[in-house]
Structures are given as C-alpha cells and as structure tokens.
Amino acid sequence: MAGHLFGGTPALYGFCVDHPRQARLREELAQARARAVSAIAQLAGGIGTGSLALLASFVVLLTGLLCVVGIGFLLIPAVLRFVHWVAARERLRLGRWGAPVLGPVQTPDGLADPTTRRELAWLPVHGLSGLFLGIFGAFLPLLAVRDLSFPLWYPFLPDGWGSASIGFWTVDTWLGAFVVFLMGLGWTAMIFGLTTGMARLQAAPGRSLLAPPPGTDLSGRIAELTSTRAAALDAHATELRRIERSLHDGTQNRVVAVTMLLGTARRALARQDPVAADLVIAQAQDAAEAALRELREVVRSILPPVIEDRGLEGALSGLAANCPVPTVLDVSVPGRCAASVEATAYFVVAEGLTNVAKHSGADHATVRLRRRDERLTVEIEDDGHGGADEGGGSGLVGLRRRVEAHDGSVTMSSPAGGPTILKVELPCGS
C-alpha cells in the first residue's frame, strides 16, 4: 500500500541509488579541500624563503659590485654562509611538503663548488617567482571570501565605496554586486583548480637546483642513513626492553605486594583484629606509593614532561641543580626545537652529567647549548681526570645511537688528566 501511495519503491526517490554517490561526492570534496589547504599553506611558507632568497640575491649582487673595488672579496665567506643558510631553510621547507631534498654532506667550499653555483642560480628564481606565487596563493582565500560575501554588506556601504577586490570601477547597482559575487566564485575555482599546480611550480626550482648535482655519488650518504636507521631501530627496541623490564621487575612486583597486603588486611579484619589490619594497610599504602614513584620515573624516562612544562632550559636547570658535581648551565637557544630533538638533548645532558658524577672525579662541570645554522649544539665539559672510554660501559654507545638516529653527530675529547668534553650536534630545523 505504501509503495502505491508514494508512487513506487524508495529507490525511485534516490534513497538507495543516490546515497553512495553522495558519499563519494562528499569524500571527493573533502579531498579537494584538503589538497587546496595544503597547497595554500605550502605557498604561504614559500613567502619566507622567497623573501630571504630575494634579499640574498641583492646581497650577492652588491658584493659582486664591491669586488670591483676590492672590498667585496672580504665579504665573500660571510655572504656564502648566508646563501647556504637560506638554501638549507628551503630544503627543510620542501622536505615538510614532499620528498626530502638532500643537502651537501659537507659545507660547500667556495665559489668553485657546484653546490654553491647551483644555490646562487636558485636565489633570483625563487626570490622572484617563489615570492610572487606565495603572496598570490596566500591572498586567494581572502579575495574569495571578500567577493563572495560582498552582496551581504554592499547595502551598508556609503555611496561610491563599493568595488570588487581588484576592480577599478565603482559598484552602485545590484547587478554590479552580483558580478563581484561571480568574481568570488572565480577566486574559489582558482583555489581548488590552480593552487596545487602553483605549489609544484614554486617548489620546482628548489627541487631541481638545491638537490645534489647530477652524477653525484650518494652511496656513502645512503650507507650512512641506512646505518643510522638500523641503529635507531635497535635503540628503540632496547628502550622498549628497558621499559618492560622496569615495569615488570619494579612496578609490577610492588603492585603484587599491595594486593597481597590488602588480602592480609582483609583477613585480619575478618578475625576482628583492627590493630594488625591497620599495620598491614599502612604497609600496603607505602608499597603503593613506592609503585607510583617508580611508575613516574618510567614515564619521565620516556619523555620528560618537564620539557613541555618549563621548556628545554628549565628542564636542564633541574638536571644541573640535582647533579652532585657543581654544574654551570649556559643556554642560548632562541625559540623551540622539535619535541624529539629537545628530548634527545635532555637525555644527552642527563647521561653526560651522570657520567661526570660517577666516573670523572671532577670538581666542576659546564653544560653549554647553542643553536646556529639550524643545528643544536650540546657541549658538556668537566675538569676531571679524563680517560673516558666509549666502550667502557659509560652509556655513550646508546647515546651515540640515539643522536645518530636524528642524523646528528657525537664527538668526545678526554685525554688523560682531563678535561673531558662531550660535544653533540643535532639538526633542529626551523
């Protein structure tokens, strides 16, 4: 009866046929929106490196003019360091939005280096085209919102104030307001249709000119990355075993003890012996507090929450204050690094100060942190007797693996008689 009353089966109204199609349409719209948002973010990110590339281009040009009178030759090393820094920032940016762009293994040596010449060729290209594409891509959403909403607030504008976002005429009729709305639709179409290609076009010079030159032998770099990846996996497995052992041998045993003590207290209460029950409950409370302390220690060893609460400098000040050897902390790290980098730096300092306290016989220690050229340098120095051996069970092997997993480096100088200097470098990004 219902089918006759409503003219047939529900399929005729699209309940069964249109629903999957609508779901696919919504999914495609969501994917298109995500691509557009990602492309706009990528284009906007290119504004910073484009501005730096344009500035570096002017600096290079000015240095070249000064070389005519001989003064510019003194500036070349500093200018090249600036050029390499700008190129490194662009490599980091490109790596965040796609395949990583490998930089040189060693700092390029002068103007004769092919990497330097390719970076100098990249500067004006990205400084002009990359900056323009970035600004245009960042303004597209503003233009679209402004023109699409124009008919809503057009009636409230004073006479002669109405115009399109890039219009050179005055809008004084509803037909003109509708034209502005159509322009907003055009901006929206450009956002969904062109921004992805614009982002690829903006990134193309960097991916072409900042990558290793054709014919470069990357076998050494690949072998190094393969080795550090294997070391990182090994260190991860070791860390998991350490956490499991800490939970099994410490916290779990104490929780079992709490359970047994509570059972004993329950039986004492059943015998109407409150004194014995109170004593056992007190023991259970002590065991529970000990288990909680051990659990907190395990949690702190995974990722110290003090870093998130107080920052890296505040976290390290706690380590320095708790070290038995008087320690001076010297930190100059503007901004924040990635959480994993800060955690690694924290564990480096913790391991280093532990070694100082246990093995060095030092009277004083110094911890220095510096951030330069997108690298975080951690240096721990003590005035002990020296002679530190990485293979002597001091924990330096695990420290080295953890650092190399971040593509960092560890160097140590510990001659007999001291001083001992442990230096760690970590890439920290922008």
C-alpha positions in Angstrom: 0.0 0.0 0.0 2.8 2.4 0.9 4.6 1.8 -2.4 1.4 2.6 -4.3 0.6 5.7 -2.2 4.1 7.2 -2.8 4.4 6.2 -6.4 6.7 3.1 -6.2 9.7 1.9 -4.3 12.0 4.1 -2.3 14.7 3.6 -5.0 12.7 5.9 -7.2 13.4 8.7 -4.8 17.1 8.0 -4.8 17.3 6.6 -1.2 19.3 3.6 -2.4 20.9 4.9 -5.6 22.0 8.4 -4.6 23.4 7.7 -1.2 26.6 6.0 -2.3 27.0 8.7 -5.0 26.6 11.5 -2.4 29.1 9.8 -0.1 31.6 9.7 -2.9 31.0 13.3 -3.8 31.5 14.4 -0.2 34.7 12.4 0.0 36.0 13.9 -3.2 35.1 17.4 -2.0 36.9 16.7 1.3 40.0 15.5 -0.5 39.9 18.6 -2.8 39.6 20.9 0.2 42.5 19.2 1.9 44.7 19.5 -1.2 43.8 23.2 -1.5 44.5 23.9 2.1 47.8 22.1 1.9 48.8 23.9 -1.3 47.9 27.3 0.2 50.0 26.5 3.3 52.9 25.4 1.1 52.6 28.6 -1.0 52.5 30.8 2.1 55.5 29.0 3.5 57.4 30.0 0.4 57.0 33.7 1.2 59.6 33.5 4.0 62.3 31.7 1.9 61.4 33.7 -1.1 61.9 36.9 0.8 65.2 35.6 2.1 66.3 34.5 -1.4 65.5 37.9 -2.8 67.5 39.6 0.0 70.4 37.2 -0.6 70.3 38.0 -4.3 70.7 41.7 -3.6 73.5 40.9 -1.1 75.3 38.8 -3.7 74.9 41.5 -6.4 76.1 44.2 -4.0 79.1 42.0 -3.0 79.9 41.5 -6.7 79.9 45.3 -7.3 82.1 45.8 -4.3 84.6 43.2 -5.6 85.3 45.7 -8.4 86.9 48.0 -5.9 88.4 45.1 -3.9 86.3 45.4 -0.7 83.8 42.7 -1.7 86.4 39.9 -1.5 86.5 40.2 2.2 82.7 39.7 2.4 82.5 36.6 0.2 82.9 34.0 3.0 80.1 35.6 5.1 77.9 36.1 2.1 78.3 32.4 1.1 77.4 31.3 4.6 74.2 33.3 4.3 73.4 31.8 0.9 73.9 28.3 2.3 71.7 29.0 5.2 68.9 30.3 3.0 69.2 27.2 0.8 69.1 24.9 3.8 65.9 26.6 5.0 64.3 25.9 1.6 65.4 22.3 1.7 63.8 21.9 5.1 60.6 23.5 3.8 60.4 21.3 0.7 61.0 18.3 2.9 58.0 19.1 5.0 55.7 19.1 1.9 57.1 16.2 0.0 60.2 14.1 -0.6 63.2 15.3 1.2 65.8 17.3 -0.7 69.3 16.1 0.3 71.8 18.8 1.0 75.5 18.5 0.7 77.2 16.2 3.2 79.9 18.8 3.8 79.7 22.6 3.7 80.4 23.7 0.1 83.9 25.1 -0.3 83.9 28.5 -2.1 82.5 29.6 -5.4 84.1 26.8 -7.3 81.9 24.2 -5.6 79.0 23.0 -7.9 76.6 23.2 -5.0 77.4 26.9 -4.4 76.9 27.7 -8.1 73.5 25.9 -8.1 72.4 27.7 -5.0 73.4 31.1 -6.5 71.4 30.3 -9.6 68.4 29.3 -7.4 68.3 32.6 -5.4 66.9 35.0 -8.0 64.5 32.4 -9.4 62.9 31.6 -6.1 63.3 35.2 -4.9 61.1 36.5 -7.7 58.8 33.6 -8.8 58.5 31.9 -5.5 57.8 35.1 -3.6 55.1 36.1 -6.1 53.4 32.7 -6.2 53.5 32.6 -2.4 51.9 36.1 -1.9 49.3 35.4 -4.6 48.4 32.0 -3.2 48.1 33.4 0.4 45.8 36.2 -0.8 43.5 33.9 -2.8 41.3 32.8 0.2 41.0 36.5 1.3 39.9 37.6 -2.2 37.4 34.7 -2.4 35.8 35.4 1.0 35.7 39.2 0.3 34.0 39.0 -3.1 31.7 36.1 -2.2 30.4 38.0 0.9 30.2 41.3 -1.0 26.4 41.2 -1.6 25.8 40.8 2.2 27.4 44.0 3.2 27.2 46.0 0.0 23.9 47.8 1.0 25.6 49.2 4.1 28.5 50.9 2.2 28.5 54.6 1.7 27.8 55.8 -1.9 30.9 55.3 -4.1 32.7 53.0 -1.8 31.6 49.7 -3.4 34.1 47.8 -5.6 35.4 44.3 -6.4 38.6 43.1 -4.7 40.7 44.0 -7.8 38.1 46.1 -9.5 38.8 49.6 -10.9 35.1 50.6 -11.1 32.5 51.6 -8.5 29.7 49.2 -7.8 26.5 51.1 -7.4 23.9 48.6 -8.6 22.8 45.1 -7.5 23.9 43.9 -10.9 27.4 45.0 -10.2 27.2 43.3 -6.8 26.3 40.1 -8.5 29.3 40.5 -10.8 31.5 40.8 -7.8 29.9 37.6 -6.3 30.8 35.8 -9.6 34.4 37.0 -9.3 34.4 35.4 -5.8 33.3 32.2 -7.4 36.2 32.6 -9.8 38.7 33.0 -7.0 37.2 29.9 -5.3 37.6 27.9 -8.6 41.2 29.1 -8.8 41.8 27.9 -5.2 40.6 24.4 -6.0 42.0 24.2 -9.5 45.3 26.1 -9.6 46.9 26.2 -6.1 48.2 22.6 -6.3 50.0 23.4 -9.6 51.2 26.7 -8.3 52.7 25.0 -5.3 54.5 22.5 -7.5 55.7 25.4 -9.7 57.0 27.2 -6.7 58.9 24.1 -5.4 60.3 23.1 -8.8 63.5 25.4 -8.8 64.4 24.2 -5.3 63.9 20.6 -6.1 65.9 21.0 -9.3 68.8 23.3 -8.2 69.1 22.5 -4.5 69.3 18.7 -4.9 72.7 17.1 -5.4 74.1 17.8 -8.8 73.6 15.1 -11.5 76.2 12.3 -11.2 76.9 12.9 -7.5 77.8 9.7 -5.7 75.3 9.3 -2.9 76.3 5.8 -1.9 78.2 7.0 1.1 75.2 9.1 2.3 72.8 6.2 1.6 75.0 3.8 3.6 75.2 6.3 6.5 71.4 6.8 6.5 70.9 3.0 6.4 73.3 2.5 9.3 71.7 5.2 11.4 68.2 3.9 10.6 69.3 0.4 11.8 70.8 1.9 14.9 67.6 3.9 15.6 65.5 0.7 15.4 68.0 -1.1 17.6 67.9 1.7 20.1 64.1 1.8 20.0 64.0 -2.0 20.7 66.5 -1.6 23.6 64.4 1.2 25.0 61.2 -0.9 24.9 63.1 -3.8 26.7 64.2 -1.3 29.3 60.7 0.0 29.9 59.3 -3.5 30.0 62.0 -4.6 32.5 61.4 -1.6 34.7 57.6 -2.2 34.8 58.0 -6.0 35.3 60.8 -6.0 37.9 59.8 -2.9 39.8 56.2 -1.6 39.5 54.5 -4.9 38.8 56.2 -6.5 41.9 55.1 -3.7 44.1 51.5 -3.8 42.9 51.5 -7.6 43.6 52.8 -6.8 47.1 50.0 -4.2 47.6 47.4 -6.9 46.5 48.8 -9.4 48.9 48.9 -6.9 51.8 45.4 -5.9 51.2 44.3 -9.5 51.3 46.1 -10.0 54.6 44.4 -6.8 56.0 41.0 -8.2 54.8 41.6 -11.5 56.7 42.7 -9.5 59.8 39.5 -7.6 59.7 37.6 -10.8 59.3 39.3 -12.0 62.6 38.3 -8.7 64.2 42.0 -7.7 64.7 42.0 -4.0 63.8 45.5 -3.3 65.0 47.0 -5.9 62.7 44.8 -4.7 59.9 45.8 -1.1 60.3 49.5 -2.1 60.3 49.1 -4.1 57.1 47.1 -1.4 55.4 49.9 1.1 56.3 52.4 -1.3 54.7 50.2 -1.5 51.6 50.0 2.2 51.4 53.8 2.5 51.5 54.1 -0.1 48.8 51.5 1.7 46.6 53.4 5.0 47.0 56.6 3.3 46.0 55.0 1.7 43.0 53.6 5.2 42.0 57.1 6.7 42.3 58.6 4.0 40.1 55.9 4.4 37.5 56.5 8.1 37.4 60.2 7.5 36.9 59.4 5.2 34.0 57.1 7.8 32.4 59.8 10.5 32.8 62.3 8.3 31.1 60.1 8.0 28.0 59.5 11.8 27.5 60.1 14.1 30.5 57.0 16.2 31.0 59.2 18.9 32.5 60.3 19.8 28.9 56.8 20.6 27.9 56.1 22.5 31.1 59.2 24.5 31.6 61.0 24.3 28.2 64.4 22.8 27.5 66.3 25.4 29.5 64.1 24.9 32.6 64.3 21.1 32.3 68.1 21.3 32.1 68.4 23.6 35.1 66.8 20.9 37.1 69.4 18.4 35.9 72.2 20.8 36.7 70.8 21.5 40.2 70.5 17.8 41.1 73.9 16.9 39.8 76.3 16.1 42.7 79.1 17.9 40.8 78.6 21.7 40.8 77.4 22.5 37.3 77.1 25.8 35.3 74.4 25.9 32.7 74.9 28.2 29.7 71.9 28.0 27.3 71.4 30.3 24.2 68.6 28.6 22.2 66.1 31.0 20.8 62.7 29.5 20.1 61.7 25.9 20.5 63.1 22.9 18.6 61.1 19.7 17.7 59.9 17.8 20.7 62.1 14.7 19.8 65.2 16.9 19.4 64.6 18.6 22.8 64.0 15.2 24.4 67.3 13.9 22.9 69.2 16.9 24.1 67.7 16.4 27.6 68.8 12.8 27.7 72.3 13.7 26.4 72.8 16.1 29.2 71.3 13.7 31.7 73.6 10.9 30.6 76.6 13.2 30.4 76.1 14.6 33.9 75.6 11.0 35.2 78.9 10.0 33.8 80.5 13.1 35.3 79.2 12.3 38.7 80.1 8.6 38.5 83.4 8.4 36.6 85.1 11.7 36.2 86.2 12.7 39.7 85.5 16.3 38.6 85.0 19.3 40.9 83.1 21.4 38.3 81.2 20.8 35.1 79.7 23.1 32.4 76.8 22.5 30.1 76.5 24.7 27.0 73.7 24.7 24.5 73.8 26.8 21.3 71.6 27.0 18.2 73.2 28.1 15.0 72.5 27.3 11.3 69.5 25.2 12.3 71.7 22.9 14.4 71.5 22.5 18.2 75.0 22.0 19.8 75.2 20.4 23.2 78.6 20.6 25.0 79.4 19.0 28.4 82.8 19.8 29.9 84.3 18.7 33.2 87.6 19.2 34.9 88.0 15.5 36.0 90.9 13.1 35.4 89.8 12.3 31.8 90.4 9.0 30.1 86.7 8.3 29.3 86.2 5.3 27.1 83.1 4.9 25.0 83.3 1.1 25.2 83.7 1.1 28.9 80.0 0.8 29.8 79.5 4.5 30.3 76.3 4.6 28.2 78.0 6.6 25.4 77.2 3.9 22.9 73.4 4.2 23.5 73.8 8.0 23.5 75.5 7.9 20.1 72.8 5.7 18.6 70.1 8.0 19.8 71.9 11.1 18.4 72.7 9.4 15.1 69.0 8.4 14.7 68.4 12.2 14.4 71.2 12.5 11.8 73.3 14.1 14.4 77.0 13.6 15.5 78.8 12.9 18.7 82.5 13.8 19.4 84.4 13.3 22.6 87.8 14.5 23.8 89.0 13.0 27.0 92.8 13.0 27.3 94.4 11.6 30.4 94.4 14.2 33.1 91.4 15.9 31.5 89.4 17.9 30.7 86.7 15.8 29.1 84.5 17.5 26.5 81.4 15.7 25.1 80.0 17.6 22.0 76.7 16.6 20.3 75.2 18.3 17.3 71.5 17.8 16.4 69.7 19.2 13.4 66.8 21.1 14.8 65.0 22.6 11.8 63.3 25.9 11.7 
